[in-house]
Amino acid sequence: MMRLIDRRRRLVLETPLLIGKRPLVVLVEPWGLALRQKGCHQNLSITWAQVWNRAAVIAAERKRAKKRSSSKEEVSEKGEENS
């Protein structure tokens, strides 16, 4: 579960994802997200457009995988009917 660290000036969340032995901290900004390890000042910035594009890629991969699995089920059902 994510934990809210700071909300006075900006939204800062600590995720359960560990990088090394430290949790990932997400700073939510109007332009996007800043990701960093807890206790470190180096960060990785991601814009909202990059987040949106990655979500679209993941959704397309899931749709493709679902379509493949359903077509394999149809082929196996047809094979059982012919035997």
N, C-alpha and C positions, 0 to 999 in steps of 0.2 A: 504494500500500500504506500502511496506517496505521502510525504509529510510536508506540510506548509512550514517553511522556515521564516520568511519575512514577508510582510504585506504592508508595511507602513509606507514605503516609497515605491516598491515594485513587487511583483509576484515572483517569489523564489520557491521552487519545489525541490525536495530531495527524493530521488527515486530509489527503489529497492535494487536496481541494477548496480552491480559492483564492477568497477574497472580497477584491476589489481585487487587491492583490499579496501578501496575507498568507494563510497557511493557516488553516483552521478547527480550533479546539481544542475537544475534547469532554471535559467532566468528568463522569464517571459517579457519580451519587449514589444513595442508597437510594430516594429519592422520584422520581427522574427524571434528566434530563440538563441540563447547563448548557453552552450553546454560546457561543463567543466567538472573536474574531480573535486570532491570536498577537500578543502585545505590547500588547493592549488589556485594560482591566479591565471594560468594559461587557459584560454577557452576556445571553443570552436563555434562560429556563428553560422546559423542556418536561417535563410529568409522563409517567409510564409509560402512563397511560390515554390521553393524547393520541397517544403513539407507537402504541399498539395500535389506536386508532380510525383513524389515518391509514393504517396497514398494511392494515386491513380495506377502506378505500375504494380503495386501490391494487389490492388483490386483486380486488375487484368490477369495477373498470374493465377489468382484464386479462381477466377471465372474459367480460365483455360483448363486448370486442373480438374475442376468440377465437371466441365464438359467432357474431358477425356475419361474420367471415371464413369460417368453415366453412359458414354458410348461403349465402353468396355463391358458394362453390365448388360447392355442391349445385345451385344454380339454374343456374350455367353448364354443369354436366355434363348436366342435364336438357335444356337448350337444345341442346346438341350432339347428344344422342340423338334429338331430334325432327327435326333437319335432315337 
